Amino acid sequence: METKLQTGLLADPFSKKHDTGPGHPECAARYDAIWKALDKAGLPARTVKLTPHAATEDDVARCHGQGYIASAKQDIANKRSQLRTGDTAIGTHSWDVAMHAVGSAMAAVDSVFEKRTRNALAVVRPPGHHANADRGMGFCIFNNVAVAARYAQHKYGVKNVLIADWDVHHGNGTQDIFYSDGSVYFFSTHQYPWYPGSGLPSESGEGAGAGRTMNCPFPAGSGMQEILGAFQHQLIPTMEQFKPELVLLSAGFDSREGDPLGRFKLTDADFAALTRLTMEIADKHAGGRLVSLLEGGYNLNGVGQAVAAHLTALAG
């Protein structure tokens, strides 16, 4: 009888060294709030502890241009407060932390393909889904989920990858990186109009990627009916044709009710239901392989509870 695999958890306190400055919503206290909630729910004891490592610049270059990588490294070394490419706060240790965030995503991918875990959650900072090939923006330095997809293709020969993104903000960087690539399907539910201003249904891919991007924008005040409906009625049928071999989740919890940077109304129970639905896609098409990466979520009490609900669902 085959032993049932557990869920992997990678939560690295090193991420707290990414210092965004006083009053910034994407702060080190997010990590503490999440860990406190997971610990209170007894979840670390129910999961497999995964060990993080730093990515290399070659890993990052699967999605980002060498010029941008060099400029980000220089900006951090020069003690700038922001990347020159835009609105991304940085501190002394931000390069090392960003490389560990990418490496954490890769380590989580390894765990599901090496059958050490069934699925995995990586609690990473900084988030990644706004970073495109040549620009960091919106709290993001490197696109963790995009590099994870390319890493799975490079190391494990995966042909088709699904990236689903339920953050309240559109994952413009992820969309840009794969917009003309037919091997990665990008699906996003997000508030519109809202930062960063992209994510209309008409943005559906081009060239080899035509029809491989699906955007589901909803107005402020939207909640489970709209977002679960999009997953049920649009994503699931589409995956019957696409058949992903790996499911990656940009898990942004700023779509939770009460978040200071979003106006969606999802509850902790809603995140658990969305998690189970995404797991069904992974179970049917990808041998259960699902890797979830933290994106947004800025209400400190709320993000901890939401991540705990999400991990509880992942762990079954």
N, C-alpha and C positions, 0 to 999 in steps of 0.2 A: 504494500500500500504506500503510495507516494505521500510524503510529508507535505502538508500545506504550508506554502511559503508565507512568511510574515511581511508586513510593511516595513520599509526602511525609513529611517529618520536621520537627516543630517541637519544639525543645528549647531553652528559654530560660533561661539562667543567672540572669536576674532573679528567678526563682522562689526562689532561695536566700535572698533578703531576707526571706522569711516566717520569722521567728524564733519557734520554739515553746518555747524555753527549754531548759536543760540536761537531758539524759537523756530527752527526749521522742522516741518512736519515729518520729513523722512529722517528720523533721529535714532540714535542707539537705543533709546528707551523702547522702541518698537520690539527689538529682540527680547528685552527683559520681560515685556508684557506678554509676548507669545510664549516664552519659555515658562513663565509662572503659570499661565493657563494650562499648558500641556502637562506640567508637573502636577498641578492640582487635580487634573483629570486622570492621573496615573498612566498617561500615554507613553512616556519614555520606556517604562517597563514592559509595555506590550509591543514594542517595535524593535527592529534591529538597528543598532547604532552604526551609522556609516561614517567613515573617516574622510575628512576633506583634504584636498591638496590644491596647490596652485596650478592654474593653467599656464601654458607657455604662450609666448607671442605668436608662434605658429598656429596654436589652437585658435586663438582669437582671430587670426588672419583668415580663417575659413569664412568669416562673415564681415570682417572690417578691413578697410584699406590700410596699407602700411603707413601712409602719411598721417591718417587720423590716429593710429596707435602711437606713433612717435610724438604727435602733438599733445595727446592726452598725457603721455608719460612725462613730457617736458613741462606741461602746465602744473602737474602735481609736484614735480621736483623743484619747480620755481616758486612753490608755495603760493600760487594763485588761489583765490577764494572760489573761482568758478572756471570751468573749462572755457576756452576761447570760443568754442563752437556754440555756446548758448547757456541755458539756464540750469546748469548742473553744478551744484555746490560740491567742492572738494576740500580735502584736508591733507595733512602730512602723510597719512597712511593709506590714502584712498587707492593708490595704484595696487598695493599689495592686497587690499581687501577686495577690490574689483576682480583681480586675478583669482583670488580664492572663491569668489562667487561663481565665476565661470567654471573653475575646477570642481566646485561642489555639484554643479549641474552635470558635469561629465561623470563624476563619481556615482551620482544617482543613476545615470544611464547604464554605467557598468554593472551596477548591482542587479538591475532587472534582466540584462542580457546574460549575465553570468549565473542567473538563477539563485542568487543569494537572497533576493527579496521578490515578492510578487509585484509590488509597486513601491513608490518612494516619494517622500516629501523633502525638499531642501528649503530650509528657512534661510534665504540669502538676502544680503544687502551689499551694494545698492541694487535696486530693481533694474530691469533691463529693456522692457519692451518698447520704449521710445527711441532707443539708440539705433540708428541705421548705419549703413556701411561706413559713412564718412563724418558722422556727427553724433555726439552725445547730447541728449536733451531730456528735460522732464525728470530729473533726479537720476537718470540712467547714464552710465559710462559705457559699458559693453552689454550687448544683447545676449543675456544668459541662455534664454530658451532657443534662440536662433543657433548659437554655437552648439548647444546640446543636440539639435537636429542634425547639423552637419557632422558632428562627431559620431553620432550613431550611424550615419551613412558611410563615413570614412572607415570606421573601425569594424562595424558589424555588417556592412553590405546592405543595410536597410534601403529599400527602394522608396517606399511611401511613408511619410510622416504626417500626422495630424498635429497642428498646434491650435488648441482652443483657448480663447482668452475671454474671461468674464470680468476683468477689471472694468471699473466705471469709465476709464479713459481708453480711447482707441489705441491699440498697439501699432502705431504708425511705422515704427522702426522695423518690427517683425514683418509687417506687410511689405514694406519697401524691399527688404532683403530678398524675399521670395516671390516678388510680384510677377516675374517672368520665368519662374521655375515650377515646372509641373510636378515635381516630386514631393513638395511640401504644401499641404493644404492649410490655409490660414482661415480660421473662423473666429469672429469677434462679435460679442454683444457689448454695447457701450452707450453711454449717454451722448445725445447729440441735440443741439449744438453744445459743445464743451471742448475743453483742451484735449487734443491739439488741433481740432478743427477738421480732421479727416475722418474717413470711415463711412462714406455714403454707400448705399447698395450698388451704385453704378461702378464702384471701384471693385472689379471682379477679376483682375489679373490681365496679363497681356502675353502675346507670343506663346511659348510653351506653357506658360502659367495661366492662360485664358481659362476662366471658370474655376480656378483653384483658390480664389479668395472669396469669402462670403462675409459681408458686413451686415449686421443687424442693429442699426441705431434706434434708440428709443428716447422719448422725452423724459425730462426730470419727473420724478414721481413714479416711474415704472418700477415693477417688482417681479415677483415670481411668475405671475401669469404670462408676462411678456417674455422674460428671459428663459424660463423653463420651456415655454412654448417654442421659442426659436431652436433650442437644443433638440426638443422632441420632433418637431415637424419639419425642420430644415436641415439640421446637422445629421441626425441619425439616418434619414433616407439617403442623403448624399454619400455617407460613408459606406453604404451598401455597394456603391460602384467603386469608390476610391480604395477601400480596404487597406487602412493604415496598418503598418507593421509595428508602429510605436505611436503612442498617444502622449503628447506633451501638453501640460496645462499651465498657462500663465494665470496663476491664482491671485487675483487682486481682490482684496477685501474692502476696498474703498467703495464698492457697490453695496455695502451693508448699510442699513438704516443708521442714521446718526453720524455718518462719516463727515468730517469737516470739508473734504475736497470732492464730495459727490452728492448727488441728489436722488440716488436709487433707494429702494426700500427692501432689499433682501434681508432676511433674518438668518440666524444661525442654522435653523432647521432647513431653510431653503438651500444654503450652501451644502448641507449634507445630502439633500436630494439631488442637486446638480452633480455632486461628486459621484453618487451611485450611478447616475445616468451616464456619466463619462466613463466610469468603470465598465459599464455594460458594453460600450463601444470597444474598449480595450479587450475585454474578455472575448467578444465575438470575433474580432479581427486581428488582434495583436498578441494573443497568448497572455492577456492580462497586463502586458507591459504598459504601465502608465507612470510618468514622472511629473510631479507637480512642483512648480517653482514659485516662491513668493514674489508677488509684484507689489501693488499698493495696499493701503489699509492704514489709516492715520488716526483713528479714534483708539487710544491705547487700550481702553477696556474692551472695546468692541472687537478689535483685531485679534486679541488673544482668544476670546470666546469663539470667534468665527473660525480661526485656524484649528482650534480644538475640535469643533464640530466636523470640519473637513477631514482631519486626521482620524477621528473616530470612525468616520464612514470608510476611509481608505483601509483602515485596519479591520473592518468588518465586525 
